[in-house]
Amino acid sequence: MVENQNINCSKQKILLHACCGICSGYPISLLKDMGYSVIVYFYNPNIYPEEEYQKRLDAEKTLCNYYNCELIIGEYNPEIYYNYVQGYEQEPEKGARCDKCFELRLRETAKLAQNMNITTFTTSMVISPHKNYEKLTNIGEQIAKEYGLTYLSTNFRKQDGFLKTNNISKALNLYRQNYCGCKFAIKKS
């Protein structure tokens, strides 16, 4: 089930996959400055546990309310994620399991964009210095090709993007997580 909070805009629409409020603050701002009507898609079945998912979703709702942009909330079903990464559970962080996770979330974003007749999509994940921009961009571009869409490969880290997104999250007092999201990424003490 997809929850949709509608706001009408006449600009060119872009679907922004959002991994969390912290990472999507500056991308939303920049995309709006670029002239896009930003629709945020929060689709993250990888997040563990459910309480963590809810904290990140609440932060995203706060951010989208602040920027007055539409938020679509994808289904939270961790089994979809576990099935998608089956066989990759023992992969190290930033390895093949993460690539599969990126692929899952970007593929679902592309499907939604296509269903909504939105021709361009991107992701906030690329702003993180912990993510490989080139790898994410390649995955996004390949999926876009499959669906006849455009993947906007904007490096949101440029021009102090990561600092800007952190400043936005601090100003809005957004929840700040300390791991990527899945149970495999939680650091053992």
N, C-alpha and C positions, 0 to 999 in steps of 0.2 A: 504494500500500500504506500502511495506517495502522498504526502501532505503538501498542499500548495497554498501559499499566502499570496494572493494576486495583487499586483500593482501595475497599472497600465502605463506604458512608455512608448514614445514614437521613435526613439533612436534605434540604431541597429542593435539587436540583442546578441548577447554572448552568454553562454552557460559556463559558469565558473565552478568546477568541482572544488569544494572546500574540505580540507582535512581537519581544520580546527579554526577557532576564532583568531588566535594569535597569527597564524600564517596567512589568513585571508584578509586581514585589515588593510594592508597597503595594496595588495592586488585589486581589491574592490575600488579603492580610491584612485589608483592609477588608471584602471580600465574606464572608470567614469570620466576621468580627465581626458582620456583618449577618445571620448565621445560615445562609448558603449552604454547601453542599458543593460546593467548587470543582473543576471538571474543566478542566484547561488544554489548549488545542489550539494546538500550535505548527505553524502553516501559513504558510509564507513562501517561495513559489517565486521571489519577486522578489529575494532576497538574492544578491549577486554579490561575489566569486567563491565557489565552493563551500567554500573554506577559511574564509571569513567566516561562511558559513551554519553550519558545524560549530562554530565558536567560540560563536556565539549559542545554538545548540542545547545545547551543553555547559553554558553558563551557566543556561539554562532548566531543565535536568535538576538542576543543583545547587540551584536555588531550589525546585523542586517537591519534591525530597527533603527540604529544610529544612522546608517547610510540610506535608510528608506529604500531598500532594495528587496526584491522578491526572494523568498527563501522556499526552496522545495526540499522536503525531508524524505530521503529514500528509506526504504524498509530496513530495519535493523534486524538482521537474521545472521548471526555468526556462523551458522552451519554452511551458509553459502561460501563464506570465506574459507572455512576449514576444508570444504570439499575442493575448492579451487587450488589451494596450496598443498593438497594431500601429496605426500611423498617428498615435500620440501621442508618439513618441520625442523629438521636438524641443520638446515642451512644457516650459515652465520648471518648476523645482521648486515644489511646492505648487499646480501647475496641474491641467489635465484628466487628464494621465497618472497623477498621484497619486490622483485621484478614482477612476479605473478600477482602480488597484491596491487601494485600500481596498475597492471593490465586490467584486473577485475574492475577496479574503481573507474578507470578511464573508459573502459568499454561500456560500462553502464551509463556513464555520462554521455558518451556518443549516442547510445541508443535513445536516451531521453531527448537529447538535442534534436535528433532526427524526428522523433515523434512530435516534438513541439515546433517543427519547421524552423529551427535555429541552425544556421549553417556553420557557426564558429563556436568552439569550446576551448577551454584551457583548464589549468589546475593551480591551486595555491601551493601545492606540495613543493614546487620548484623554488620557492623562496627560502626554504630551509637549507642552511649550510651542511646539514647532515644528509641531504639527498643529492644524488648525482643528476645535475641539470640535463646533461647530454643524454643520459640514459632515459630519463623521464620524457624528454622531448622526442626521442626516437620512438618510444612506445606510443606517445600521443599522436605523432604524425602517421605512424603505421595504422593505427586504429582509425584515424580520420580518413585515410585513403580507403579503407575497407567500407566505410559508411558514406563516402562521398561528401565529406565535411572538410572544414579547415580547422587545424589545430593551431591556435595562436601561440607561437613559441616565444613568449616574452620572458626574459630573465629578470624576474622581479627583484633579484638580489642587487642588481646594478643601481648605481646612484644611492647607495646606503639603504636599499629597500628593506633589508633585514632589521636594521636599526629603526627605520620608520615604522615597520609593522610592530616592533616591540614597543615603541613609544605610543602607538595607537592603543595597543592592548593594555598598557599600563594606565593610560588616561581613562579608559573605560572600565578599568579594574576587572579585566577578563581572567577567567580561570587559566592557569598556566600548568600544563602537564610536564612530567619529567621523563617521559619515554614516548616512543613513536606511537604506540597504540595497541599492538597485538600482545597476546600473552607470552609470545616468544621473545619479545623485546624488553620485557620487564627485567630490570637488573636485579640479580640475586644479591642479597646483602650477606 
